[in-house]
Amino acid sequence: MTYDFGIGDDSPVIADIGFERFEPGEAGLVGDAEWTSLPGKLERPTMTFRSQRSRELKDRGETARWRAGFTP
């Protein structure tokens, strides 16, 4: 079983919804520099992830803590 959920080029749904294929590498924020530079000007808060297993993982290695979302 491959679990391929792609939509074939000959699928009628493509025409029904008006989807136009594009190159993923060309997707993204486009426009003049004033517009495209806005995301870089945002101040983003530092996120802290807590795990219900914090006590259990406190003495384990960095990788185990990272996988569980543990922050000291």
C-alpha positions in Angstrom: 0.0 0.0 0.0 1.5 3.4 -1.0 -1.0 5.9 0.5 -0.6 8.2 -2.5 -3.3 10.9 -2.0 -2.2 13.0 -5.1 -4.7 14.1 -7.6 -4.0 13.0 -11.2 -3.7 15.6 -14.0 -6.8 14.0 -15.7 -9.0 14.3 -12.6 -12.2 16.3 -13.2 -11.8 17.9 -9.7 -8.9 19.9 -11.0 -11.1 21.7 -13.5 -14.1 21.8 -11.1 -12.3 23.9 -8.4 -10.2 25.9 -10.9 -6.9 24.8 -9.5 -3.8 25.8 -11.5 -0.7 23.8 -11.1 2.5 25.6 -10.1 6.1 24.9 -9.3 6.5 24.7 -5.5 9.9 26.3 -5.6 8.3 29.4 -7.1 5.7 29.7 -4.3 6.1 32.2 -1.5 5.8 35.9 -0.6 6.2 38.0 -3.7 6.1 41.7 -4.4 8.3 44.8 -3.7 10.9 44.8 -1.0 8.7 46.9 1.4 6.1 44.1 1.4 8.4 41.1 1.4 10.6 42.4 4.2 7.6 42.7 6.7 7.9 39.2 8.1 11.5 39.9 9.2 10.4 42.9 11.1 8.0 41.0 13.4 9.0 40.3 17.0 8.2 36.7 17.8 8.0 35.6 21.4 10.2 32.8 22.6 8.1 29.7 23.0 8.5 27.3 25.9 7.2 23.8 25.6 6.4 21.8 28.7 6.0 18.1 28.9 3.9 16.2 31.4 7.0 13.9 31.6 9.3 16.7 32.8 10.3 15.0 36.1 11.0 11.8 34.3 13.1 13.4 31.6 15.0 15.9 33.8 18.1 13.7 34.2 18.1 12.2 30.7 20.1 13.4 27.8 19.4 16.4 25.6 18.0 14.4 22.8 15.4 12.7 25.0 14.4 16.0 26.5 14.1 17.7 23.1 11.9 14.9 21.7 9.5 15.3 24.6 9.4 19.1 24.3 11.1 19.5 27.7 12.7 22.9 28.5 14.5 23.4 31.8 
